[in-house]
Structures are given as structure tokens and as C-alpha cells.
Amino acid sequence: MSINKMNVGRIIKSLSWSQLIRLLGIAISRPILFYCFIKATKKCISITTTHFGNTHHKNNIANAFRHALWTFLIINFSLKAGKNIEKSTSWAKFITDWHEDTFINNPLERAMDIHNNTVGICFAEKQYSSNKNLEVSITSLLDNTNEAIQITNLDEIKLANNKLVFIDT
């Protein structure tokens, strides 16, 4: 069994019945966008693992990059599926917020993830307006990790503006 299948199985088993029904409802009501979400998730994990190994499962710079890349890719694939920028960014916010609400972290980790998801959305909007190709955009986002800010409390996130944030080194 591949790692991706094992992770999906583990994730599904971790959901309560109500969460599973909610996820099924999302998938059925928005099949094209849900497919974009799955495709973006797989590509995001692959890219992040290539650049950072498995360290992206911690609260570090790799994790910050992964969250921003994830939302960026969700938007990118939604655009390629024929959705406009507003619908694509709205979908990315909705599905990443659903993820954060479903898989609960401590407050600082949750705020960090939501902030980095928002950075990914802003990044996608900028890339969309400048019409850059996917590989150039990913390299540019990777370069943003050099400016990531280490945080220790919720107030520091508010000061980070549109920069990636992380907790652990």
C-alpha cells in the first residue's frame, strides 16, 4: 500500500461520523472543486517533501511553506478547472478553514496555520495578476521562506503581515 493511501485511510478513520458526513457533503456538492483540493493536496505534499523531507509535519518553516503552497495550489487547480479567481480563493479559504476546524491544534499552531493559508491566498492572487507559470510561482514562494518570522505568541502573528510564520526551528 502506498503512503498516500495509508495517510488517506488514517485521516478518514480519524474523522467522527458527523465530520465524515460533512466531508462527503462537501465532495458531492462541489465535485470539481473537491477534486482540485485533493489534487492540490497530493502535489503540495510531494513538493514540500522534495524540498524539506518529512520535516514539514512539525511547526517549522517547512510547515509554513506547506500551508501557503497548499492554498496556492488549491487556487491554481481551481482556476485551471475553469473557476474564476474569486470563486477559487473563496473555495481555498473555505476548504482550508474546514480542515483547521476539523483537525484541531493548540491555539498558536491553529493561528499559524490559518495565517500561512492566508499568505498562500494572497500569494496566489498576486501570481494570478502577474500571470506567472506554476514552477516560477513555486520557486518564488519557496524564496519567501527566507523571510519567515518565528513566533511565540498570538500577538506576533498580527505583526507578521503577509510573511510566513513558524513556531519551531
Backbone torsions as a table, in degrees:
resi	resn	phi	psi	omega
1	MET	NA	137.6	-178.9
2	SER	-76.0	160.7	179.4
3	ILE	-61.2	-41.1	-179.9
4	ASN	-59.5	-43.0	179.8
5	LYS	-66.8	-37.9	178.6
6	MET	-65.3	-42.4	179.8
7	ASN	-64.9	-42.8	178.9
8	VAL	-62.0	-45.1	178.6
9	GLY	-61.2	-43.2	179.4
10	ARG	-64.5	-41.2	179.7
11	ILE	-63.9	-47.0	-179.7
12	ILE	-61.8	-41.6	179.2
13	LYS	-65.1	-25.9	-179.0
14	SER	-78.6	-14.1	-178.2
15	LEU	-80.7	143.3	171.7
16	SER	-74.3	168.4	178.5
17	TRP	-59.6	-41.9	-178.9
18	SER	-66.6	-38.1	177.4
19	GLN	-66.7	-40.0	179.1
20	LEU	-65.2	-41.5	177.6
21	ILE	-64.9	-40.6	177.8
22	ARG	-61.9	-44.1	178.9
23	LEU	-63.2	-42.5	177.7
24	LEU	-62.4	-40.5	177.4
25	GLY	-62.6	-40.5	178.0
26	ILE	-63.6	-46.9	-178.1
27	ALA	-62.5	-41.5	-178.5
28	ILE	-72.0	-38.3	-176.3
29	SER	-78.0	-22.0	-178.9
30	ARG	-138.0	62.5	-172.5
31	PRO	-60.6	-39.8	-178.6
32	ILE	-68.2	-46.7	179.6
33	LEU	-66.4	-36.5	178.2
34	PHE	-65.2	-39.6	175.5
35	TYR	-60.8	-41.8	177.3
36	CYS	-61.5	-39.2	177.7
37	PHE	-61.8	-47.1	-179.8
38	ILE	-64.6	-46.1	179.9
39	LYS	-61.2	-44.0	179.4
40	ALA	-64.3	-40.3	-179.9
41	THR	-62.1	-46.8	179.8
42	LYS	-62.7	-45.4	-179.3
43	LYS	-65.8	-40.0	179.8
44	CYS	-60.7	-47.9	180.0
45	ILE	-61.9	-42.3	-179.8
46	SER	-62.3	-48.6	-179.0
47	ILE	-64.4	-45.7	-177.3
48	THR	-65.5	-40.7	178.0
49	THR	-65.0	-37.5	177.4
50	THR	-60.7	-42.0	-176.0
51	HIS	-85.9	-29.3	-172.3
52	PHE	-126.9	-0.2	-173.6
53	GLY	67.8	-151.2	-178.9
54	ASN	-90.1	12.3	-179.8
55	THR	-70.0	-13.6	-176.2
56	HIS	-72.6	0.2	177.1
57	HIS	-91.6	4.5	176.5
58	LYS	-104.9	-179.8	-177.7
59	ASN	-94.9	52.4	-173.0
60	ASN	-115.1	-169.8	-180.0
61	ILE	-59.9	-38.4	179.2
62	ALA	-60.7	-39.7	178.3
63	ASN	-67.6	-40.1	177.8
64	ALA	-60.2	-47.8	177.0
65	PHE	-58.6	-45.4	-178.3
66	ARG	-58.2	-44.4	-179.0
67	HIS	-65.6	-44.1	178.9
68	ALA	-65.8	-43.3	178.2
69	LEU	-61.9	-41.2	-179.2
70	TRP	-57.4	-52.2	-179.1
71	THR	-66.1	-38.4	176.6
72	PHE	-57.9	-47.2	-178.6
73	LEU	-68.2	-36.8	176.5
74	ILE	-58.1	-45.9	179.1
75	ILE	-65.7	-45.3	-178.9
76	ASN	-58.7	-47.5	-179.6
77	PHE	-69.6	-32.8	176.8
78	SER	-66.5	-40.3	176.2
79	LEU	-62.0	-43.7	179.2
80	LYS	-65.0	-24.8	178.3
81	ALA	-83.3	4.3	175.3
82	GLY	97.9	5.6	177.7
83	LYS	-84.5	152.8	178.3
84	ASN	-82.2	172.6	-175.5
85	ILE	-63.4	-37.6	-179.5
86	GLU	-65.8	-47.3	-179.6
87	LYS	-65.7	-38.5	-179.1
88	SER	-66.6	-44.0	179.7
89	THR	-70.9	-37.4	177.0
90	SER	-62.1	-43.1	178.3
91	TRP	-63.6	-44.9	-179.4
92	ALA	-60.4	-43.2	177.9
93	LYS	-63.8	-44.8	-179.2
94	PHE	-59.8	-51.3	-172.7
95	ILE	-73.9	-34.0	177.3
96	THR	-74.0	-34.5	173.6
97	ASP	-65.0	-41.5	176.3
98	TRP	-56.3	-46.3	-180.0
99	HIS	-59.1	-47.0	-178.8
100	GLU	-66.2	-34.2	177.8
101	ASP	-73.7	-27.6	-176.8
102	THR	-86.2	-41.8	-178.8
103	PHE	-107.2	88.1	-168.9
104	ILE	-74.0	131.3	172.0
105	ASN	-110.7	176.3	173.1
106	ASN	-68.0	162.4	-173.2
107	PRO	-55.9	-40.0	-178.9
108	LEU	-69.2	-43.3	178.5
109	GLU	-63.4	-41.6	179.4
110	ARG	-62.9	-46.5	179.7
111	ALA	-62.9	-39.6	177.5
112	MET	-60.8	-47.3	-179.1
113	ASP	-62.2	-45.9	180.0
114	ILE	-63.4	-41.6	177.8
115	HIS	-60.3	-48.1	-178.5
116	ASN	-67.1	-32.0	173.2
117	ASN	-63.0	-41.9	178.7
118	THR	-65.6	-38.9	175.5
119	VAL	-59.0	-41.6	177.9
120	GLY	-62.7	-38.4	177.8
121	ILE	-66.0	-47.3	179.0
122	CYS	-61.6	-40.6	178.7
123	PHE	-62.2	-44.3	179.6
124	ALA	-61.6	-41.0	178.9
125	GLU	-63.3	-40.7	177.8
126	LYS	-65.9	-43.8	-179.4
127	GLN	-65.1	-37.1	179.0
128	TYR	-62.7	-45.0	-178.1
129	SER	-70.6	-25.5	178.6
130	SER	-95.1	-5.9	173.7
131	ASN	59.2	43.2	178.9
132	LYS	-85.6	152.5	179.6
133	ASN	-77.2	166.7	-172.5
134	LEU	-60.0	-48.1	-177.1
135	GLU	-63.4	-41.0	177.5
136	VAL	-63.7	-41.9	179.6
137	SER	-63.6	-43.7	-179.9
138	ILE	-63.7	-42.4	177.6
139	THR	-62.0	-41.9	178.8
140	SER	-62.9	-42.7	178.7
141	LEU	-66.0	-39.4	176.7
142	LEU	-60.6	-39.8	177.1
143	ASP	-62.3	-29.3	179.4
144	ASN	-65.1	-19.3	179.1
145	THR	-64.6	-22.9	178.3
146	ASN	-66.4	-21.3	-179.2
147	GLU	-105.8	7.7	-178.8
148	ALA	-61.5	148.9	-175.4
149	ILE	-113.7	128.8	175.2
150	GLN	-79.0	134.2	-178.2
151	ILE	-120.2	155.6	176.3
152	THR	-127.3	-10.4	179.5
153	ASN	-152.1	169.0	-176.2
154	LEU	-64.6	-34.0	-178.8
155	ASP	-63.8	-32.6	-179.2
156	GLU	-67.5	-28.2	178.1
157	ILE	-63.9	-40.0	-179.1
158	LYS	-61.6	-27.1	-178.6
159	LEU	-87.8	-8.1	-174.3
160	ALA	-78.0	-10.6	-178.1
161	ASN	51.4	-120.1	-174.8
162	ASN	-107.4	31.5	178.3
163	LYS	-103.5	149.6	175.5
164	LEU	-63.7	146.5	177.0
165	VAL	-127.2	152.0	178.3
166	PHE	-147.2	162.9	-178.2
167	ILE	-103.2	-54.8	-174.4
168	ASP	-98.4	150.4	176.0
169	THR	-87.7	NA	NA
